[in-house]
Amino acid sequence: MGSVVLTRDEVKKVIDLKETIDAVRNVYKLKSEGKAVIWPLVNYEFIDEHAAMDIRSGYIKGEQLHGLKMLNNFPENREKGLPPFNGIMMVYDSNTGMPIGIMDASYVTCMRTGAAGALGVDLLARKDARVLTVLGAGKQAPFQIAATLTLRPEIEKVYIVDPLSMEAAERFAEGITDLLKADFDMDASRVEFAASGAEEAVRNSDAIITVTPSRKPIIMKEWVKPGTHFSCLGSDMETKQEIESSISAEARIFTDDKAQCIRVGEIEIPIKEGVIKEDDIAGEIGDVIAGSISGRTDDEQITLFDATGLYILDLVTAKTAIVRAKETGIGADIEF
C-alpha cells in the first residue's frame, strides 16, 4: 500500500477550510460517542534554546485511523532564516497498521486549530454576537479569524490585540483583509479590523479567542461583560494561562478533552488554586455537538471553551488532505 508524502506547500494546496471545520466538528462528536481516543501528551521545553516541542497522538475508531505528530516551536529560527514552527505528521490505517500519509504538520495544525476556536464561538457565543477579539497576532490569528467568519458571517468588527506590541497588532489589522483573500479566498471587506489594547477590546467584545503563549493572565475579570464567550487555545502546556482565574470561576466551562485540560489547559491553574474544581466542568465540546448536554443556557452567561489541541483533529484534517492529494496527483506516492 502506498503512502502519500506531502510538503508544506503541497498540504496548503489540498486542504480546504470548510472541509476542515466539518471534519473537526465530526471528530469531536465521535469522541463524545466513544469512537476516538486521545493518547497521553508528551511535551518538552528547551530552556537554553527558548523553544518547545510536543508529541500528540490518537486513534479514531470511527475512521480507522491512528497516528502521531511531533511539533517544534523554535521562535529564534526567524533570526536564522528558518521557519519557527514546523513538524511532521504520520497517519496509519488502523485496519492494517500500514502508513497512508506522511506530511508537514504545521499547516494542518493551524487549520484545525482555527476550526476548533471557531466552533467554540459558533456553539457557545450568543446568537447576536457581532464583535470578536483575537488575543495574539501571530501565525494562528488569521486561521482563527477565517474560520470564525466562515461560521459566523454576522461578525462586524474584529479587535486585534498583541500584548507585546501595538505596532504588530496595527500591521496585522492593516493586512488581514488582503491575507484572507489571498489565503482563504474570503472577502472580508465589510468587516472592520482594529488594533487595540486588551482592556478596550475585551470590554467591547461578545466573543474572545486567545492564542498566546502567556504564563500570566492578560485578560482581567473586571473587563468582561455578561454574555461573553471565550475560546482559549494558547494554554497547551503546564503553567500557561491567558485569562484571570476568576473568569473561569463564573463561566460555564467546556473542554476538548477533560483530563488533558485539567493537566495543561486554561483551567489548570484555576483548579490548582482551588478557584474551580473538576465538577465545575459542564462537559466536552463534543457532548454539545452530539446534543447530550446543553451549551449556553442564557444570554448573560459567560462561556469558556478550553481547547488544548487533540491529535484526532489533525488526523481527520490529514485524511481530507490525503484523499484530495490522491484525486489531484499532488505529492509523492511512496511504497514502504
C-alpha positions as CSV (number, residue, x, y, z in Angstrom):
1,M,0.0,0.0,0.0
2,G,1.4,3.4,-1.0
3,S,1.8,6.3,1.4
4,V,1.3,9.9,0.3
5,V,4.1,12.3,1.2
6,L,3.2,16.0,1.2
7,T,5.4,19.0,1.8
8,R,4.1,22.2,3.5
9,D,3.3,23.8,0.1
10,E,1.5,20.7,-1.1
11,V,-0.5,20.5,2.1
12,K,-1.7,24.0,1.5
13,K,-3.0,23.1,-2.0
14,V,-5.1,20.2,-0.8
15,I,-6.7,21.4,2.4
16,D,-10.0,23.4,2.4
17,L,-11.1,25.4,5.4
18,K,-14.8,24.5,5.2
19,E,-14.0,20.8,4.9
20,T,-11.6,21.1,7.9
21,I,-14.3,22.7,10.0
22,D,-16.8,19.9,9.1
23,A,-14.2,17.2,9.8
24,V,-13.3,18.7,13.2
25,R,-16.9,19.0,14.2
26,N,-17.5,15.4,13.3
27,V,-14.5,14.1,15.2
28,Y,-15.4,16.0,18.4
29,K,-18.8,14.2,18.1
30,L,-17.1,10.8,17.6
31,K,-15.0,11.4,20.7
32,S,-18.2,12.1,22.6
33,E,-19.6,8.8,21.4
34,G,-16.5,6.9,22.5
35,K,-15.3,6.3,18.9
36,A,-12.0,8.2,19.3
37,V,-9.1,8.0,21.8
38,I,-6.6,10.6,22.9
39,W,-3.2,9.1,23.9
40,P,-1.1,10.9,26.5
41,L,0.5,14.2,25.5
42,V,4.3,14.5,25.6
43,N,5.9,17.9,25.7
44,Y,9.3,19.3,26.5
45,E,10.8,22.8,26.8
46,F,14.3,23.5,25.6
47,I,15.4,26.1,28.1
48,D,18.6,27.3,26.6
49,E,17.1,27.4,23.1
50,H,13.9,29.2,24.3
51,A,11.9,26.6,22.4
52,A,9.4,23.8,22.9
53,M,8.2,20.6,21.3
54,D,5.3,18.3,21.8
55,I,4.1,14.9,20.6
56,R,0.4,14.3,20.2
57,S,-1.2,11.1,19.1
58,G,-4.5,9.3,19.0
59,Y,-6.9,6.8,17.3
60,I,-10.2,7.4,15.6
61,K,-12.2,4.1,15.5
62,G,-14.9,5.8,13.5
63,E,-12.4,6.5,10.7
64,Q,-10.0,3.6,11.3
65,L,-7.1,6.0,11.6
66,H,-4.3,6.4,14.1
67,G,-1.0,8.2,14.2
68,L,1.1,11.0,15.7
69,K,2.8,14.3,15.1
70,M,5.8,16.0,16.5
71,L,5.7,19.8,16.5
72,N,8.6,22.1,17.2
73,N,8.3,25.8,18.1
74,F,11.7,27.5,17.9
75,P,11.0,31.3,17.7
76,E,14.7,32.2,17.4
77,N,14.7,30.4,14.0
78,R,13.5,33.7,12.5
79,E,16.9,35.2,13.1
80,K,18.4,32.2,11.2
81,G,16.2,32.4,8.2
82,L,14.3,29.3,9.2
83,P,10.6,28.7,9.9
84,P,9.9,28.9,13.7
85,F,7.0,26.4,13.6
86,N,7.5,23.0,12.0
87,G,6.8,19.4,12.4
88,I,6.0,16.0,10.8
89,M,2.8,14.0,10.9
90,M,2.3,10.3,10.3
91,V,-1.1,8.7,9.6
92,Y,-1.7,5.0,9.7
93,D,-4.6,2.7,8.6
94,S,-5.9,1.1,11.8
95,N,-7.1,-2.0,9.9
96,T,-3.5,-2.9,8.9
97,G,-1.1,-0.6,10.7
98,M,0.3,0.5,7.4
99,P,1.3,4.2,6.9
100,I,-1.0,6.0,4.5
101,G,0.3,9.6,4.8
102,I,3.4,11.5,5.9
103,M,3.2,15.2,5.8
104,D,4.2,18.6,7.1
105,A,2.3,19.1,10.3
106,S,2.4,22.9,10.8
107,Y,-0.2,24.0,8.3
108,V,-2.6,21.1,9.3
109,T,-2.2,22.2,12.9
110,C,-3.0,25.8,12.1
111,M,-6.1,24.9,10.1
112,R,-7.6,22.5,12.6
113,T,-6.8,24.9,15.5
114,G,-8.6,27.7,13.6
115,A,-11.6,25.3,13.2
116,A,-11.6,24.4,16.9
117,G,-11.6,28.0,18.1
118,A,-14.3,29.0,15.7
119,L,-16.5,26.0,16.6
120,G,-16.3,27.1,20.2
121,V,-17.5,30.6,19.2
122,D,-20.3,29.2,17.0
123,L,-21.5,26.7,19.5
124,L,-21.3,28.8,22.7
125,A,-21.3,32.6,21.8
126,R,-24.6,34.5,21.9
127,K,-26.5,34.3,18.6
128,D,-26.4,38.0,18.3
129,A,-22.6,38.2,18.7
130,R,-21.2,40.9,16.4
131,V,-17.8,41.8,17.9
132,L,-14.8,39.4,18.1
133,T,-11.4,39.9,19.8
134,V,-8.4,37.8,18.8
135,L,-5.7,38.0,21.5
136,G,-2.4,37.3,19.8
137,A,-1.3,38.5,16.3
138,G,0.9,35.6,15.4
139,K,0.8,32.7,12.9
140,Q,-2.5,31.3,14.3
141,A,-4.6,34.5,14.3
142,P,-5.5,34.5,10.5
143,F,-6.8,31.0,10.8
144,Q,-9.0,31.8,13.8
145,I,-10.4,34.8,12.0
146,A,-11.1,33.0,8.7
147,A,-12.8,30.1,10.4
148,T,-14.9,32.3,12.7
149,L,-16.1,34.5,9.9
150,T,-16.9,31.3,8.0
151,L,-19.2,30.1,10.8
152,R,-20.4,33.5,12.0
153,P,-20.6,35.8,8.9
154,E,-22.6,38.3,11.0
155,I,-19.4,39.4,12.8
156,E,-19.0,43.1,12.1
157,K,-15.8,44.0,13.9
158,V,-12.6,42.2,14.9
159,Y,-10.2,43.6,17.5
160,I,-6.6,42.5,17.2
161,V,-4.6,42.5,20.4
162,D,-0.9,41.8,20.6
163,P,0.1,42.0,24.3
164,L,3.7,42.6,23.4
165,S,3.4,45.1,20.5
166,M,0.7,47.5,19.4
167,E,2.8,48.1,16.3
168,A,2.5,44.4,15.4
169,A,-1.3,44.5,16.0
170,E,-1.6,47.5,13.7
171,R,0.4,45.8,11.0
172,F,-1.8,42.7,11.3
173,A,-5.0,44.7,11.2
174,E,-3.9,46.6,8.1
175,G,-3.0,43.5,6.2
176,I,-5.6,40.9,7.3
177,T,-8.2,41.7,4.7
178,D,-5.8,41.1,1.8
179,L,-4.4,38.0,3.6
180,L,-7.8,36.5,4.0
181,K,-8.5,37.0,0.3
182,A,-5.1,35.6,-0.8
183,D,-5.0,32.5,1.6
184,F,-8.7,31.7,2.0
185,D,-10.4,33.3,-1.0
186,M,-12.5,35.2,1.6
187,D,-14.0,38.6,1.0
188,A,-13.9,40.3,4.5
189,S,-14.0,43.9,3.2
190,R,-17.2,44.5,5.1
191,V,-15.5,43.7,8.4
192,E,-13.8,46.3,10.5
193,F,-10.4,45.2,11.8
194,A,-8.9,47.4,14.5
195,A,-5.7,47.1,16.6
196,S,-6.4,47.7,20.3
197,G,-5.3,47.3,23.8
198,A,-6.6,44.3,25.7
199,E,-8.9,46.2,28.1
200,E,-10.7,48.2,25.4
201,A,-11.2,45.2,23.2
202,V,-12.5,42.9,25.9
203,R,-14.9,45.5,27.3
204,N,-16.5,45.8,23.8
205,S,-16.4,42.2,22.6
206,D,-19.0,39.4,22.5
207,A,-16.5,36.6,21.8
208,I,-12.8,36.4,22.5
209,I,-10.3,33.9,21.1
210,T,-6.9,33.7,22.9
211,V,-3.9,32.3,21.1
212,T,-0.8,33.5,23.0
213,P,1.9,31.5,25.0
214,S,1.4,33.6,28.1
215,R,2.1,32.3,31.5
216,K,0.3,35.1,33.4
217,P,-3.3,36.4,32.8
218,I,-3.7,39.0,30.2
219,I,-7.4,39.4,30.4
220,M,-8.9,40.6,33.7
221,K,-12.4,39.7,35.1
222,E,-13.4,43.3,35.6
223,W,-13.2,44.0,31.9
224,V,-15.5,41.1,30.9
225,K,-19.2,42.0,30.2
226,P,-22.0,39.5,30.8
227,G,-22.6,37.1,28.0
228,T,-19.0,37.0,26.7
229,H,-17.7,33.8,25.2
230,F,-14.0,32.7,25.4
231,S,-12.3,30.2,23.2
232,C,-8.9,29.7,24.9
233,L,-6.3,27.9,22.7
234,G,-3.0,29.3,23.9
235,S,-2.7,27.3,27.1
236,D,-1.5,23.9,26.0
237,M,1.4,23.3,28.3
238,E,1.7,23.3,32.1
239,T,1.7,26.8,33.8
240,K,0.3,28.6,30.8
241,Q,-2.6,31.0,31.5
242,E,-4.2,33.7,29.4
243,I,-7.3,34.8,31.4
244,E,-7.7,35.6,35.1
245,S,-8.8,32.6,37.2
246,S,-11.9,34.4,38.5
247,I,-13.3,34.4,34.9
248,S,-13.3,30.6,35.0
249,A,-15.0,30.7,38.4
250,E,-18.0,32.4,36.8
251,A,-18.1,30.6,33.5
252,R,-19.9,27.6,32.1
253,I,-16.8,25.6,31.1
254,F,-16.4,23.2,28.2
255,T,-13.2,21.3,27.3
256,D,-11.9,19.5,24.2
257,D,-10.6,16.7,26.5
258,K,-11.3,17.0,30.2
259,A,-8.2,15.2,31.5
260,Q,-5.8,17.0,29.2
261,C,-7.3,20.4,30.0
262,I,-7.0,19.8,33.7
263,R,-3.4,18.9,33.2
264,V,-2.2,21.6,30.8
265,G,-5.2,23.8,29.7
266,E,-6.6,27.2,30.7
267,I,-8.3,25.6,33.7
268,E,-5.1,24.0,35.0
269,I,-4.2,27.0,37.2
270,P,-7.7,27.8,38.5
271,I,-8.1,24.2,39.6
272,K,-4.8,24.2,41.3
273,E,-5.7,27.4,43.0
274,G,-9.0,26.0,44.2
275,V,-10.9,28.7,42.3
276,I,-12.8,25.9,40.5
277,K,-13.0,22.2,40.8
278,E,-13.3,19.3,38.3
279,D,-17.1,19.1,38.9
280,D,-17.5,22.6,37.6
281,I,-16.7,21.5,34.1
282,A,-20.0,21.2,32.2
283,G,-18.7,18.7,29.7
284,E,-16.7,18.4,26.5
285,I,-17.4,20.3,23.3
286,G,-18.3,17.0,21.5
287,D,-21.1,16.5,24.0
288,V,-22.6,19.8,22.9
289,I,-22.3,18.8,19.3
290,A,-23.8,15.4,20.0
291,G,-26.7,17.0,21.8
292,S,-26.1,15.2,25.1
293,I,-25.5,18.4,27.1
294,S,-26.6,22.0,26.5
295,G,-24.2,24.7,25.7
296,R,-25.0,28.3,26.6
297,T,-28.2,28.4,28.8
298,D,-28.8,32.2,28.8
299,D,-27.6,35.4,27.2
300,E,-25.9,36.7,30.4
301,Q,-23.8,33.6,30.9
302,I,-20.0,33.7,30.4
303,T,-18.9,30.6,28.5
304,L,-15.4,29.1,28.2
305,F,-14.1,26.6,25.7
306,D,-10.7,25.3,26.9
307,A,-9.1,23.8,23.8
308,T,-5.6,22.2,24.4
309,G,-5.4,20.6,20.9
310,L,-6.2,17.0,20.1
311,Y,-4.4,14.9,17.5
312,I,-7.6,13.4,16.3
313,L,-8.4,16.8,14.8
314,D,-5.1,16.6,12.9
315,L,-6.0,13.0,11.8
316,V,-9.3,13.9,10.2
317,T,-7.8,17.0,8.6
318,A,-4.9,14.9,7.3
319,K,-7.3,12.4,5.8
320,T,-9.0,15.1,3.7
321,A,-5.6,16.1,2.5
322,I,-4.6,12.6,1.6
323,V,-7.9,12.0,-0.3
324,R,-7.6,15.3,-2.2
325,A,-3.9,14.6,-3.0
326,K,-4.7,11.2,-4.5
327,E,-7.5,12.8,-6.5
328,T,-5.3,15.5,-7.9
329,G,-2.0,13.7,-8.2
330,I,-0.3,16.1,-5.7
331,G,2.6,14.8,-3.6
332,A,4.8,11.7,-3.8
333,D,3.5,8.2,-3.5
334,I,6.0,6.1,-1.6
335,E,5.9,2.3,-1.0
336,F,7.1,1.0,2.4
